[in-house]
């Protein structure tokens, strides 16, 4: 009985110190949010002085979270080019690929922890 109490106390202390949770007999770590936008540029065939030509959102772009060569999460952007991923704490490369005939990618390294991460990835539109 004392051994079980000691084990339970040790488990509780470990969870408290690491900020982890206990699910189905396994200790799991924190997770965090990576949110952002996927935009495409350039969008004007000829840029002119005084005329803005800002990047445009990419709808349905594929977004993946890579840890080394392993995909740890994936999603697609909405009509505003926005995405959201919930990932375990760690270091990732977030990679977006635009849709259409000209498939280009953009990526950014992020660290997921207690603080939310927000990024903007700009893929090449192919316009020249």
MMTF fields as JSON, N, C-alpha, C and O atoms, coordinates in Angstrom:
{
  "mmtfVersion": "1.0.0",
  "mmtfProducer": "UNKNOWN",
  "numBonds": 511,
  "numAtoms": 512,
  "numGroups": 128,
  "numChains": 1,
  "numModels": 1,
  "chainsPerModel": [1],
  "groupsPerChain": [128],
  "chainIdList": ["A"],
  "bondAtomList": [4, 2, 8, 6, 12, 10, 16, 14, 20, 18, 24, 22, 28, 26, 32, 30, 36, 34, 40, 38, 44, 42, 48, 46, 52, 50, 56, 54, 60, 58, 64, 62, 68, 66, 72, 70, 76, 74, 80, 78, 84, 82, 88, 86, 92, 90, 96, 94, 100, 98, 104, 102, 108, 106, 112, 110, 116, 114, 120, 118, 124, 122, 128, 126, 132, 130, 136, 134, 140, 138, 144, 142, 148, 146, 152, 150, 156, 154, 160, 158, 164, 162, 168, 166, 172, 170, 176, 174, 180, 178, 184, 182, 188, 186, 192, 190, 196, 194, 200, 198, 204, 202, 208, 206, 212, 210, 216, 214, 220, 218, 224, 222, 228, 226, 232, 230, 236, 234, 240, 238, 244, 242, 248, 246, 252, 250, 256, 254, 260, 258, 264, 262, 268, 266, 272, 270, 276, 274, 280, 278, 284, 282, 288, 286, 292, 290, 296, 294, 300, 298, 304, 302, 308, 306, 312, 310, 316, 314, 320, 318, 324, 322, 328, 326, 332, 330, 336, 334, 340, 338, 344, 342, 348, 346, 352, 350, 356, 354, 360, 358, 364, 362, 368, 366, 372, 370, 376, 374, 380, 378, 384, 382, 388, 386, 392, 390, 396, 394, 400, 398, 404, 402, 408, 406, 412, 410, 416, 414, 420, 418, 424, 422, 428, 426, 432, 430, 436, 434, 440, 438, 444, 442, 448, 446, 452, 450, 456, 454, 460, 458, 464, 462, 468, 466, 472, 470, 476, 474, 480, 478, 484, 482, 488, 486, 492, 490, 496, 494, 500, 498, 504, 502, 508, 506],
  "bondOrderList": [1, 1, 1, 1, 1, 1, 1, 1, 1, 1, 1, 1, 1, 1, 1, 1, 1, 1, 1, 1, 1, 1, 1, 1, 1, 1, 1, 1, 1, 1, 1, 1, 1, 1, 1, 1, 1, 1, 1, 1, 1, 1, 1, 1, 1, 1, 1, 1, 1, 1, 1, 1, 1, 1, 1, 1, 1, 1, 1, 1, 1, 1, 1, 1, 1, 1, 1, 1, 1, 1, 1, 1, 1, 1, 1, 1, 1, 1, 1, 1, 1, 1, 1, 1, 1, 1, 1, 1, 1, 1, 1, 1, 1, 1, 1, 1, 1, 1, 1, 1, 1, 1, 1, 1, 1, 1, 1, 1, 1, 1, 1, 1, 1, 1, 1, 1, 1, 1, 1, 1, 1, 1, 1, 1, 1, 1, 1],
  "groupList": [{"groupName": "UNK", "atomNameList": ["N", "CA", "C", "O"], "elementList": ["N", "C", "C", "O"], "formalChargeList": [0, 0, 0, 0], "bondAtomList": [1, 0, 2, 1, 3, 2], "bondOrderList": [1, 1, 2], "singleLetterCode": "X", "chemCompType": "L-PEPTIDE LINKING"}],
  "groupTypeList": [0, 0, 0, 0, 0, 0, 0, 0, 0, 0, 0, 0, 0, 0, 0, 0, 0, 0, 0, 0, 0, 0, 0, 0, 0, 0, 0, 0, 0, 0, 0, 0, 0, 0, 0, 0, 0, 0, 0, 0, 0, 0, 0, 0, 0, 0, 0, 0, 0, 0, 0, 0, 0, 0, 0, 0, 0, 0, 0, 0, 0, 0, 0, 0, 0, 0, 0, 0, 0, 0, 0, 0, 0, 0, 0, 0, 0, 0, 0, 0, 0, 0, 0, 0, 0, 0, 0, 0, 0, 0, 0, 0, 0, 0, 0, 0, 0, 0, 0, 0, 0, 0, 0, 0, 0, 0, 0, 0, 0, 0, 0, 0, 0, 0, 0, 0, 0, 0, 0, 0, 0, 0, 0, 0, 0, 0, 0, 0],
  "groupIdList": [1, 2, 3, 4, 5, 6, 7, 8, 9, 10, 11, 12, 13, 14, 15, 16, 17, 18, 19, 20, 21, 22, 23, 24, 25, 26, 27, 28, 29, 30, 31, 32, 33, 34, 35, 36, 37, 38, 39, 40, 41, 42, 43, 44, 45, 46, 47, 48, 49, 50, 51, 52, 53, 54, 55, 56, 57, 58, 59, 60, 61, 62, 63, 64, 65, 66, 67, 68, 69, 70, 71, 72, 73, 74, 75, 76, 77, 78, 79, 80, 81, 82, 83, 84, 85, 86, 87, 88, 89, 90, 91, 92, 93, 94, 95, 96, 97, 98, 99, 100, 101, 102, 103, 104, 105, 106, 107, 108, 109, 110, 111, 112, 113, 114, 115, 116, 117, 118, 119, 120, 121, 122, 123, 124, 125, 126, 127, 128],
  "secStructList": [7, 2, 2, 2, 2, 2, 2, 2, 2, 2, 2, 2, 2, 2, 2, 2, 2, 2, 6, 7, 3, 3, 3, 6, 6, 3, 3, 3, 7, 7, 3, 3, 3, 3, 3, 3, 3, 3, 3, 3, 3, 7, 7, 1, 1, 1, 7, 7, 6, 6, 7, 7, 7, 7, 7, 3, 3, 7, 6, 6, 7, 3, 3, 3, 3, 3, 3, 6, 6, 3, 3, 3, 3, 3, 3, 3, 7, 7, 6, 6, 1, 3, 3, 3, 3, 3, 3, 3, 1, 3, 3, 3, 3, 3, 3, 3, 3, 7, 7, 1, 1, 1, 7, 7, 3, 3, 3, 3, 3, 3, 3, 3, 1, 1, 1, 7, 3, 3, 3, 3, 3, 3, 3, 3, 7, 7, 7, 7],
  "xCoordList": [0.826, 0.0, 0.874, 0.631, 1.888, 2.784, 3.531, 3.752, 3.923, 4.636, 3.754, 4.235, 2.459, 1.547, 1.352, 1.291, 1.254, 1.099, 2.345, 2.253, 3.524, 4.78, 4.905, 5.36, 4.498, 4.532, 3.57, 3.91, 2.382, 1.403, 1.919, 1.752, 2.543, 3.09, 4.226, 4.312, 5.099, 6.204, 5.676, 6.188, 4.667, 4.068, 3.461, 3.661, 2.716, 2.098, 3.152, 2.986, 4.234, 5.301, 5.981, 6.282, 6.219, 6.84, 5.961, 6.449, 4.67, 3.737, 3.702, 3.67, 3.707, 3.66, 4.914, 4.83, 6.076, 7.337, 7.528, 8.066, 7.099, 7.318, 6.154, 6.249, 5.059, 3.907, 3.201, 2.556, 3.314, 2.738, 1.375, 0.939, 0.715, -0.567, -0.447, 0.512, -1.434, -1.448, -2.683, -3.803, -2.495, -3.613, -3.408, -2.371, -4.369, -4.368, -3.059, -2.54, -2.523, -1.312, -0.032, 1.034, -0.1, 1.1, 1.232, 0.241, 2.466, 2.738, 2.887, 3.671, 2.131, 2.222, 2.645, 2.329, 3.352, 3.846, 2.849, 1.743, 3.285, 2.479, 2.292, 3.02, 1.322, 1.185, 0.963, 0.594, 1.186, 1.031, 0.425, 0.275, 0.08, -0.572, 0.411, 1.191, 0.353, 1.027, -0.084, -0.8, -0.216, -1.221, -0.518, 0.626, -1.214, -0.609, -1.401, -2.555, -0.732, -1.33, -0.363, 0.856, -0.934, -0.153, -0.609, -1.786, 0.353, 0.091, 0.917, 1.884, 0.535, 1.295, 1.682, 0.926, 2.868, 3.365, 4.423, 4.983, 4.717, 3.98, 2.64, 2.441, 1.74, 0.407, 0.092, -0.93, 0.952, 0.768, 1.861, 3.035, 1.499, 2.514, 3.547, 4.709, 3.116, 4.026, 3.733, 2.626, 4.731, 4.536, 4.804, 5.742, 3.954, 4.084, 4.282, 3.733, 5.073, 5.331, 4.019, 3.26, 3.761, 2.549, 1.32, 0.277, 1.432, 0.311, 0.666, 1.608, -0.113, 0.167, -0.226, -1.184, 0.533, 0.264, 0.615, 1.589, -0.189, 0.152, -0.066, -0.844, 0.621, 0.407, -1.061, -1.768, -1.499, -2.891, -2.93, -1.982, -4.043, -4.172, -4.28, -4.806, -3.778, -3.857, -4.854, -4.607, -5.957, -6.97, -6.583, -6.103, -6.78, -6.539, -5.071, -4.763, -4.152, -2.735, -2.486, -3.07, -1.632, -1.259, -0.204, 0.782, -0.419, 0.521, 0.888, 0.008, 2.188, 2.641, 3.657, 4.394, 3.678, 4.681, 5.641, 5.238, 6.902, 7.92, 8.841, 9.301, 9.096, 10.112, 11.144, 10.965, 12.223, 13.154, 12.462, 11.987, 12.408, 11.722, 10.31, 9.611, 9.881, 8.565, 7.505, 7.727, 6.355, 5.223, 4.533, 4.089, 4.438, 3.822, 2.438, 1.713, 2.074, 0.762, 0.563, 1.524, -0.702, -0.981, -2.382, -3.253, -2.575, -3.868, -3.872, -2.901, -4.976, -5.094, -5.569, -6.23, -5.23, -5.668, -7.137, -7.68, -7.76, -9.151, -9.156, -8.114, -10.308, -10.419, -9.622, -9.304, -9.298, -8.491, -7.0, -6.18, -6.646, -5.245, -4.773, -3.577, -5.691, -5.329, -5.243, -5.94, -4.369, -4.252, -3.966, -3.559, -4.184, -3.906, -3.513, -4.166, -2.432, -1.957, -1.727, -1.187, -2.127, -1.813, -0.766, -0.995, 0.397, 1.527, 2.131, 2.064, 2.721, 3.454, 4.647, 5.153, 5.093, 6.26, 7.42, 7.638, 8.152, 9.316, 9.698, 9.146, 10.636, 11.127, 10.594, 10.68, 10.044, 9.421, 9.796, 10.201, 9.653, 9.667, 8.242, 7.719, 7.618, 6.271, 6.436, 7.083, 5.845, 6.034, 4.673, 3.772, 4.533, 3.294, 3.567, 4.597, 2.621, 2.71, 1.439, 0.331, 1.609, 0.425, -0.26, 0.278, -1.428, -2.213, -2.089, -1.658, -2.458, -2.437, -1.285, -0.556, -1.14, -0.142, 1.281, 2.196, 1.481, 2.815, 2.937, 2.619, 3.388, 3.512, 4.841, 5.907, 4.764, 5.973, 5.755, 4.623, 6.844, 6.752, 7.459, 8.329, 7.055, 7.727, 7.759, 6.842, 8.8, 8.893, 9.544, 10.242, 9.289, 9.881, 10.05, 9.158, 11.212, 11.47, 10.803, 10.872, 10.156, 9.483, 9.774, 10.13, 9.617, 9.7, 8.334, 7.86, 7.702, 6.393, 6.613, 7.3, 6.02, 6.109, 4.856, 3.775, 5.001, 3.852, 3.248, 2.056, 4.044, 3.569, 3.111, 3.787, 1.965, 1.512, 2.506, 3.168, 2.594, 3.488, 2.612, 1.671, 2.918, 2.178, 3.184, 4.142, 2.952, 3.867, 3.081, 1.891, 3.775, 3.224, 4.207, 5.385, 3.706, 4.52, 4.089, 2.9, 5.059, 4.74, 5.314, 6.529, 4.41, 4.808, 4.885, 4.226, 5.692, 5.894, 4.705, 4.279, 4.166, 3.014, 3.399, 2.563, 4.671, 5.102, 4.949, 5.374, 4.347, 4.179, 5.522, 6.188, 5.892, 7.126, 6.868, 7.773],
  "yCoordList": [-1.187, 0.0, 1.255, 2.199, 1.245, 2.397, 2.56, 3.683, 1.442, 1.501, 2.113, 2.913, 1.747, 2.325, 3.81, 4.591, 4.211, 5.631, 6.402, 7.5, 5.805, 6.456, 6.607, 7.641, 5.568, 5.635, 6.691, 7.443, 6.752, 7.763, 9.167, 10.081, 9.335, 10.645, 11.035, 12.183, 10.07, 10.334, 10.704, 11.637, 9.995, 10.294, 11.69, 12.455, 12.023, 13.351, 14.443, 15.475, 14.232, 15.235, 15.413, 16.535, 14.304, 14.372, 15.138, 15.978, 14.85, 15.549, 17.032, 17.857, 17.376, 18.782, 19.506, 20.622, 18.894, 19.545, 19.692, 20.701, 18.71, 18.811, 19.489, 19.779, 19.75, 20.379, 19.437, 19.875, 18.141, 17.139, 16.699, 17.088, 15.885, 15.313, 13.806, 13.239, 13.164, 11.713, 11.207, 11.489, 10.456, 9.945, 8.469, 8.073, 7.664, 6.22, 5.55, 4.725, 5.904, 5.242, 5.773, 5.207, 6.86, 7.411, 8.885, 9.61, 9.314, 10.729, 11.407, 10.965, 12.484, 13.221, 14.653, 15.192, 15.268, 16.627, 17.677, 17.382, 18.91, 20.048, 20.021, 19.342, 20.76, 21.013, 22.507, 23.206, 22.979, 24.396, 24.615, 23.684, 25.86, 26.246, 26.944, 27.8, 26.557, 27.293, 27.768, 26.963, 29.073, 29.653, 30.548, 30.955, 30.846, 31.741, 31.853, 31.435, 32.437, 32.66, 32.191, 32.248, 31.729, 31.437, 32.432, 32.495, 33.214, 34.235, 33.919, 33.16, 34.501, 34.345, 35.718, 36.684, 35.775, 37.01, 36.628, 35.537, 37.455, 38.674, 38.323, 37.227, 39.292, 39.071, 40.019, 39.866, 40.98, 41.902, 41.626, 41.535, 41.491, 41.206, 42.323, 42.07, 43.545, 44.683, 45.58, 46.102, 45.755, 46.649, 48.074, 48.351, 48.978, 50.381, 51.204, 50.885, 52.268, 53.152, 53.777, 54.296, 53.725, 54.332, 53.428, 53.779, 52.28, 51.35, 50.103, 49.378, 49.877, 48.728, 47.429, 47.361, 46.425, 45.096, 44.085, 43.343, 44.06, 43.215, 41.728, 41.37, 40.878, 39.433, 39.071, 39.77, 37.979, 37.534, 36.214, 35.432, 35.96, 34.692, 33.505, 33.625, 32.361, 31.128, 30.201, 29.736, 29.941, 29.023, 27.588, 27.317, 26.691, 25.248, 24.877, 23.812, 25.743, 25.388, 24.288, 24.306, 23.343, 22.279, 22.815, 23.42, 22.59, 23.024, 21.8, 21.1, 21.543, 20.405, 20.865, 21.83, 20.144, 20.363, 19.187, 18.041, 19.464, 18.424, 18.455, 19.514, 17.281, 17.109, 16.182, 14.965, 16.778, 16.013, 15.695, 16.595, 14.418, 14.006, 13.503, 13.097, 13.526, 12.992, 14.083, 15.145, 13.813, 14.734, 14.532, 13.426, 15.585, 15.518, 16.161, 16.017, 16.863, 17.479, 18.051, 18.4, 18.145, 18.73, 19.319, 18.923, 20.268, 20.92, 21.615, 21.54, 22.29, 23.132, 24.509, 24.652, 25.507, 26.866, 27.061, 26.376, 28.024, 28.375, 29.423, 29.697, 30.002, 30.966, 32.247, 32.972, 32.523, 33.702, 33.382, 34.255, 32.118, 31.711, 31.356, 31.156, 31.273, 31.003, 29.503, 28.698, 29.153, 27.771, 27.731, 28.729, 26.569, 26.352, 24.899, 23.989, 24.691, 23.354, 23.279, 24.216, 22.185, 21.917, 20.812, 19.721, 21.109, 20.188, 20.021, 20.942, 18.86, 18.696, 19.658, 20.052, 20.031, 20.893, 20.308, 19.097, 21.168, 20.717, 21.699, 22.795, 21.295, 22.107, 21.511, 20.304, 22.375, 21.935, 22.871, 24.012, 22.371, 23.207, 23.17, 22.107, 24.35, 24.46, 24.775, 25.753, 23.939, 24.052, 24.167, 23.367, 25.167, 25.377, 25.22, 25.657, 24.586, 24.422, 24.986, 24.606, 25.904, 26.502, 25.512, 24.447, 25.877, 25.023, 25.535, 26.666, 24.721, 25.151, 24.541, 23.688, 24.996, 24.427, 24.761, 23.973, 25.914, 26.317, 26.036, 26.897, 24.853, 24.46, 24.949, 24.487, 25.876, 26.344, 26.215, 26.109, 26.225, 26.056, 27.188, 27.865, 27.365, 28.276, 27.573, 26.818, 27.808, 27.138, 28.051, 29.01, 27.714, 28.457, 27.523, 26.736, 27.616, 26.838, 27.519, 28.739, 26.716, 27.249, 26.357, 25.187, 26.931, 26.184, 26.275, 27.368, 25.123, 25.072, 24.84, 23.899, 25.71, 25.585, 26.202, 26.124, 26.802, 27.396, 28.577, 28.85, 29.275, 30.469, 30.131, 29.383, 30.677, 30.443, 31.023, 32.027, 30.382, 30.827, 31.268, 30.567, 32.433, 32.927, 33.262, 34.001, 32.707, 32.936, 33.266, 32.972, 33.882, 34.114, 33.536, 33.893, 32.639, 32.016, 32.569, 32.595, 33.011, 33.571, 32.657, 32.514, 32.041, 31.149, 31.961, 32.99, 31.483, 32.171, 31.929, 30.787, 32.996, 32.878, 32.438, 31.937, 32.629, 32.287, 33.425, 33.302, 34.541, 35.697, 36.423, 36.736, 36.676, 37.437, 38.444, 39.187],
  "zCoordList": [0.0, 0.0, 0.0, -0.752, 0.853, 0.923, -0.4, -0.853, -1.02, -2.302, -3.385, -4.188, -3.421, -4.416, -4.174, -5.124, -2.903, -2.575, -2.997, -3.546, -2.731, -3.106, -4.612, -5.1, -5.358, -6.817, -7.342, -8.255, -6.776, -7.188, -6.888, -7.696, -5.732, -5.354, -6.3, -6.733, -6.617, -7.537, -8.925, -9.543, -9.426, -10.729, -10.736, -11.679, -9.676, -9.586, -9.56, -10.209, -8.82, -8.741, -10.096, -10.504, -10.789, -12.119, -13.093, -13.849, -13.076, -13.97, -13.666, -14.579, -12.387, -11.985, -12.434, -12.947, -12.253, -12.603, -14.11, -14.566, -14.882, -16.334, -17.041, -18.234, -16.338, -16.974, -17.912, -18.864, -17.657, -18.531, -18.025, -16.941, -18.826, -18.424, -18.415, -18.939, -17.812, -17.704, -18.407, -17.979, -19.489, -20.264, -20.538, -21.069, -20.186, -20.488, -20.11, -20.861, -18.947, -18.479, -19.084, -18.843, -19.874, -20.485, -20.134, -20.05, -19.931, -19.687, -21.042, -21.881, -21.253, -22.508, -22.218, -21.158, -23.148, -22.956, -23.392, -23.843, -23.24, -23.68, -25.185, -25.908, -25.632, -27.055, -27.228, -26.284, -28.42, -28.702, -30.071, -30.862, -30.334, -31.585, -32.512, -32.096, -33.764, -34.837, -35.762, -36.357, -35.872, -36.76, -37.765, -37.563, -38.843, -39.804, -41.076, -41.175, -42.044, -43.359, -44.436, -44.272, -45.535, -46.731, -47.781, -48.136, -48.272, -49.285, -50.516, -50.448, -51.64, -52.871, -53.424, -53.322, -54.004, -54.607, -55.637, -55.537, -56.603, -56.957, -57.606, -58.131, -57.547, -58.115, -59.27, -59.938, -59.503, -60.629, -61.669, -61.31, -62.941, -63.949, -64.091, -64.412, -63.851, -63.922, -62.724, -62.587, -61.858, -60.723, -61.162, -61.91, -60.678, -61.037, -59.775, -58.721, -59.892, -58.765, -58.32, -59.137, -57.031, -56.479, -56.521, -55.971, -57.16, -57.23, -56.422, -56.742, -55.368, -54.516, -55.193, -55.963, -54.884, -55.417, -54.313, -54.437, -53.226, -52.07, -52.364, -53.249, -51.622, -51.766, -51.513, -50.787, -52.118, -51.963, -51.21, -51.272, -50.486, -49.767, -50.717, -51.824, -50.27, -51.04, -50.347, -49.234, -50.995, -50.477, -50.809, -51.91, -49.894, -50.062, -50.224, -50.758, -49.768, -49.79, -48.763, -47.68, -49.094, -48.161, -47.196, -47.616, -45.903, -44.869, -44.037, -43.535, -43.89, -43.093, -42.061, -42.269, -40.933, -39.892, -39.947, -39.745, -40.218, -40.334, -39.123, -38.698, -38.583, -37.548, -38.175, -38.215, -38.663, -39.486, -40.805, -41.496, -41.15, -42.377, -42.109, -43.037, -40.848, -40.478, -40.415, -39.834, -41.017, -40.944, -39.604, -39.299, -38.801, -37.471, -37.434, -36.45, -38.493, -38.582, -39.969, -40.655, -40.379, -41.69, -41.708, -40.934, -42.604, -42.768, -44.123, -44.877, -44.42, -45.617, -45.18, -44.152, -45.96, -45.642, -46.013, -46.88, -45.322, -45.642, -46.759, -47.354, -47.044, -48.152, -47.914, -48.856, -46.634, -46.317, -46.286, -46.001, -46.582, -46.534, -45.137, -44.927, -44.17, -42.77, -42.498, -43.116, -41.556, -41.105, -39.609, -39.013, -39.017, -37.605, -37.404, -37.915, -36.651, -36.313, -34.808, -34.218, -34.186, -32.792, -32.785, -33.307, -32.18, -32.22, -30.836, -30.021, -30.553, -29.304, -29.276, -30.327, -28.076, -27.954, -28.753, -28.749, -29.429, -30.193, -31.276, -31.369, -32.083, -33.203, -34.5, -34.729, -35.34, -36.58, -37.718, -37.498, -38.931, -40.123, -40.657, -40.992, -40.731, -41.279, -42.765, -43.139, -43.594, -45.046, -45.727, -45.472, -46.594, -47.346, -48.831, -49.343, -49.509, -50.961, -51.575, -51.195, -52.536, -53.154, -54.092, -54.396, -54.533, -55.424, -56.855, -57.08, -57.795, -59.181, -59.942, -59.436, -61.162, -62.066, -61.626, -61.863, -60.992, -60.554, -59.058, -58.238, -58.705, -57.298, -56.741, -57.149, -55.817, -55.143, -53.641, -53.171, -52.908, -51.459, -50.74, -51.288, -49.499, -48.578, -47.241, -46.917, -46.456, -45.165, -44.133, -44.462, -42.877, -41.771, -40.588, -40.271, -39.931, -38.727, -37.532, -37.385, -36.677, -35.491, -34.296, -34.443, -33.111, -31.87, -31.205, -30.895, -30.986, -30.344, -28.861, -28.463, -28.045, -26.59, -25.987, -26.571, -24.844, -24.153, -24.9, -24.759, -25.684, -26.383, -27.798, -28.504, -28.22, -29.591, -30.601, -30.335, -31.743, -32.821, -33.98, -34.353, -34.556, -35.716, -36.811, -36.585, -38.003, -39.122, -40.389, -40.498, -41.336, -42.667, -43.668, -43.682, -44.505, -45.54, -46.894, -47.21, -47.691, -49.012, -50.081, -50.22, -50.835, -51.935, -53.223, -53.368, -54.14, -55.42, -56.336, -56.514, -56.919, -57.807, -59.217, -59.97, -59.568, -60.922, -61.91, -63.059, -61.487, -62.381, -62.526, -61.539, -63.752, -64.026, -65.101, -65.481]
}
